[in-house]
Amino acid sequence: MPFRDYRVTSKFGYRRDVWTGIGFTFHTGIDLVKYHKASIQAFTDGEVIFAGMGRTGTGLGGFGKVVLLQDKNNRGQLYAHLDSVSVQRGQYVKKGQVIGEQGDTGKTTGSHLHYEVRKKAETQPPYGWTSDRTNNCLDPTKYLQNYRDNKHIIQDIQSGLNTKYQTGLSIDGISGPLTIKAAIKGYQIELNKQFNAKLNVDGIWGQKTKAATVTIASGAKGNITWILQAMLYIKGENPKGLDGIFGTNTNNAVKSFQQKESILIDGKAGKVTWEKLFL
């Protein structure tokens, strides 16, 4: 249970209107209570993209003092109605780090933490908010239950590269140059094995490896797709699995990566996309 230290006072989803008591409105987050001015800790790692008083018309109006984190999945995690804020914009916080205190600032019926997960993290107004309340946010409980710290995912990738390609990586969860070099080696081995590319397996993205690159898209299966998924994780995307199957989630992750890199958004992993992933 992600919120074991809290008492849940209002769940995500439709609830009776708390102001009028008439009809139902959609609650975009979950309301959590410890006690007034209790320390609020970050549920995951993330970068602070807003910290302070939310203003009307910015996508943060009515939430009082807030902290908005951008996580590894480019989701916006909002901690609202805080009594005080102890972080600042641009700061990177770790899971469990204190970011503020429980409060009753903004439009509220009492001291609590309103926590919501916006589908998109934006660094400017409206900060990922949309008027479509039912599709604006993710269920916070399910999101955190399925959330895995990036370190553990990278460790899985390193272990997989060692098993598949004997790359000799340390399983340290650090997605640095050595891990990327090992992924390129794996890619070169697969090009040699599947397409007789006759590449030197050196872990270097050069012209010969680029020339031998094959385009893969939805429906592809196997180790090359696995390497694609691994590199998407390393680059901060979330294909939602290392299963070697190029399905909807991998397609969406490729498109997200392509958009961030300002290259053709076609959901296919061709020469340009692979180059951006490996460099």
C-alpha positions in Angstrom: 0.0 0.0 0.0 1.7 3.2 -1.1 0.0 5.4 1.5 0.4 3.2 4.6 1.6 6.2 6.7 -1.6 8.1 5.9 -5.3 7.9 6.6 -7.2 8.1 3.3 -10.1 10.6 3.6 -11.1 10.8 -0.1 -10.3 8.5 -2.9 -9.6 9.1 -6.6 -12.7 9.2 -8.8 -16.3 10.3 -8.5 -17.5 11.5 -5.1 -20.4 13.6 -3.8 -19.7 17.3 -4.2 -17.9 18.3 -1.0 -19.1 22.0 -1.2 -22.8 21.6 -2.0 -23.5 18.0 -1.1 -25.5 17.8 -4.3 -24.5 15.5 -7.2 -21.1 14.1 -7.9 -17.8 15.5 -9.1 -14.6 13.8 -10.2 -11.8 13.9 -7.7 -8.5 14.0 -9.6 -6.4 12.8 -6.7 -6.4 11.2 -3.3 -6.7 13.0 0.0 -4.4 11.9 2.7 -4.0 12.8 6.4 -1.3 12.4 9.0 -1.7 15.5 11.2 -1.5 19.2 10.7 2.1 20.3 9.8 3.3 16.8 9.5 6.3 16.3 7.3 5.4 15.3 3.7 7.8 13.1 1.9 8.2 12.5 -1.8 6.6 9.2 -2.9 9.2 8.9 -5.8 12.3 10.7 -7.1 11.7 13.7 -9.3 12.6 17.2 -10.3 10.7 20.2 -8.8 9.0 22.1 -11.6 6.9 24.3 -9.3 7.1 25.1 -5.6 5.0 27.8 -3.9 1.5 29.3 -3.9 -0.6 28.1 -6.8 -2.3 31.0 -8.7 -5.7 31.1 -10.4 -5.5 30.4 -14.1 -2.2 28.5 -13.9 -3.5 25.0 -13.5 -2.6 25.2 -9.8 -5.4 27.6 -8.6 -7.2 26.5 -5.5 -4.5 24.1 -4.4 -2.8 26.6 -2.0 0.9 26.0 -1.5 2.1 23.1 -3.7 5.0 21.1 -4.9 4.9 19.7 -8.4 7.4 17.1 -9.3 8.3 15.7 -12.8 9.0 12.0 -12.4 11.0 9.6 -14.7 7.8 8.9 -16.7 7.2 12.6 -17.4 4.2 12.5 -15.1 3.4 15.5 -12.9 3.1 14.5 -9.2 1.2 17.3 -7.3 1.4 17.7 -3.5 -1.2 20.3 -2.6 -2.6 22.3 0.3 0.7 22.4 2.0 1.3 24.5 5.1 4.9 25.1 4.0 7.2 24.2 1.1 10.8 23.1 1.7 12.1 22.7 -1.9 12.5 24.9 -4.8 12.1 24.8 -8.6 14.9 23.0 -10.4 15.8 20.9 -7.3 16.0 17.1 -7.7 14.5 15.3 -4.8 14.8 11.7 -3.8 12.1 9.3 -2.7 11.4 9.9 1.0 12.9 13.4 1.1 10.8 16.0 3.0 9.3 18.5 0.5 6.9 20.3 2.8 4.3 20.1 5.6 0.7 19.0 5.6 -1.6 22.1 5.6 -4.9 23.6 4.7 -3.9 26.3 2.3 -6.1 27.0 -0.8 -9.6 25.8 -1.2 -10.0 23.0 1.4 -12.3 21.6 4.0 -9.4 21.0 6.5 -5.8 20.0 6.8 -4.7 17.3 4.5 -2.5 16.4 1.5 -4.1 16.3 -1.9 -1.9 14.1 -4.1 -2.5 13.7 -7.8 -0.6 12.4 -10.8 -1.1 14.4 -13.9 -0.6 12.5 -17.1 1.9 15.1 -18.5 4.4 17.2 -16.6 4.7 20.7 -18.0 7.1 23.3 -16.8 4.8 26.2 -17.6 1.0 26.9 -17.0 -1.2 25.0 -17.1 1.3 22.5 -15.7 -0.3 19.5 -17.2 -3.8 20.4 -16.1 -6.8 20.0 -18.6 -10.4 20.8 -18.2 -11.3 17.1 -18.8 -11.2 16.1 -15.2 -11.9 12.4 -15.8 -8.9 12.0 -18.1 -6.6 14.6 -16.6 -4.9 12.4 -14.0 -4.0 8.8 -13.2 -5.2 6.9 -10.2 -2.4 7.7 -7.7 -2.7 4.4 -5.8 -2.4 2.2 -9.0 0.3 4.5 -10.3 2.6 4.1 -7.3 1.8 0.4 -7.0 3.1 -0.1 -10.6 5.9 2.5 -10.2 9.4 1.1 -10.1 12.4 3.2 -9.2 14.6 3.7 -12.3 17.6 2.1 -10.5 15.9 -1.2 -10.3 14.9 -1.1 -14.0 18.5 -0.3 -15.0 19.7 -3.2 -12.8 17.3 -5.5 -14.7 18.7 -4.2 -18.0 22.3 -4.7 -16.9 21.5 -8.2 -15.8 19.8 -8.9 -19.1 22.7 -7.6 -21.1 25.1 -9.8 -19.1 22.9 -12.9 -19.5 22.3 -12.4 -23.2 25.6 -11.0 -24.4 28.2 -11.6 -21.6 28.9 -7.9 -21.3 30.4 -8.1 -17.8 28.5 -5.1 -16.4 28.4 -4.3 -12.7 24.8 -4.4 -11.6 24.9 -0.9 -10.1 21.7 0.6 -11.5 23.6 3.4 -13.2 22.7 4.1 -16.8 26.1 5.5 -17.8 28.4 5.1 -20.8 29.3 1.5 -19.9 25.7 0.3 -19.9 25.0 2.1 -23.2 28.2 0.6 -24.7 27.0 -2.8 -23.6 23.6 -2.2 -25.2 25.3 -1.3 -28.5 27.4 -4.5 -28.3 24.2 -6.5 -27.9 22.6 -4.6 -30.9 25.7 -5.4 -33.0 25.6 -9.1 -32.0 21.9 -9.3 -33.0 22.5 -7.5 -36.4 25.3 -10.0 -37.1 23.2 -13.0 -36.0 20.0 -12.0 -37.7 21.1 -10.1 -40.7 24.7 -11.2 -41.3 25.9 -7.6 -40.9 29.5 -8.7 -40.2 30.1 -5.9 -37.7 33.0 -5.6 -35.3 31.3 -6.0 -31.8 33.0 -3.0 -30.2 30.1 -1.2 -28.6 30.7 1.9 -30.7 28.0 3.6 -32.7 29.8 4.2 -35.9 28.9 4.5 -39.6 29.0 0.8 -40.2 26.6 0.0 -37.4 24.3 2.8 -38.5 24.4 1.6 -42.1 23.5 -2.0 -40.9 20.6 -0.7 -38.8 17.1 -2.2 -39.5 13.9 -0.4 -38.8 11.5 -2.1 -36.4 7.9 -1.1 -35.7 4.7 -2.4 -34.0 4.4 -6.1 -34.2 8.2 -6.8 -34.0 9.3 -9.3 -31.4 12.7 -10.5 -30.1 16.0 -9.3 -28.8 16.3 -6.2 -30.9 13.0 -5.0 -29.6 14.2 -5.8 -26.1 17.3 -3.6 -26.6 15.0 -0.9 -27.9 12.9 -1.1 -24.7 16.1 -1.0 -22.6 17.4 2.1 -24.3 14.0 3.8 -24.0 14.2 3.2 -20.2 17.7 4.5 -20.1 16.6 7.7 -22.0 13.8 8.3 -19.5 10.9 6.8 -21.4 8.6 4.1 -20.1 7.7 1.3 -22.6 6.1 -0.5 -19.6 8.0 -3.7 -19.8 11.1 -5.5 -21.0 9.3 -8.3 -22.8 10.7 -7.9 -26.3 7.3 -7.2 -27.8 6.8 -4.0 -29.8 3.2 -3.3 -28.7 1.2 -0.2 -28.0 3.2 0.8 -24.9 6.6 0.6 -26.8 5.1 2.4 -29.7 3.9 5.2 -27.4 7.3 5.4 -25.7 9.1 5.6 -29.1 6.8 8.5 -30.2 7.4 10.3 -26.9 11.1 10.0 -27.3 10.9 11.2 -30.9 8.9 14.2 -29.9 11.5 15.1 -27.2 14.3 14.7 -29.7 12.5 16.8 -32.4 12.7 14.0 -35.0 10.0 12.4 -37.2 7.3 11.1 -34.9 6.3 7.8 -36.6 6.6 5.3 -33.8 9.2 3.3 -35.7 12.8 2.7 -34.6 14.9 3.5 -37.7 18.4 4.8 -38.2 17.7 8.3 -36.8 15.9 7.0 -33.7 18.5 4.4 -32.9 21.2 7.0 -33.3 19.5 9.4 -30.8 19.1 6.5 -28.4 22.7 5.3 -28.5 24.4 8.7 -28.6 
